[in-house]
Amino acid sequence: MRGAILLFPLLSLIGCKDQPDFDARYEKASAEIEARAKAMDADIAESEAAATVAGQTGAKPTPKIEPGGKIPRVAPEPLPETANPTNPPPSSGE
């Protein structure tokens, strides 16, 4: 029993690892987000290039994002005639 009591604190200290600090976790997360963003940009560029080659470029140019993440305002476009909102059919009351 004494051996277990003396062994428990030793095992507790061995099991505790030094956790990374905030700066290390932030750098790791930042690098991962940057890698994901670059991969997404590459995928978008590849699909745009394929669409250009196929002659299927979009009718509207995508708005340029200004520094600071702001997207310039554009005039709203009306809905197409086939997309008129409708009300649901009346309920039979049952």
ABEGO torsion letter per residue (X at the ends): XAAAAAAAAAAAAAABBBBBBAAAAAAAAAAAAAAAAAAAAAAAAAAAAAAAAAGABBABBBBBBBBGGBBBBBBBBBBBAAABBBBBBBBAGX
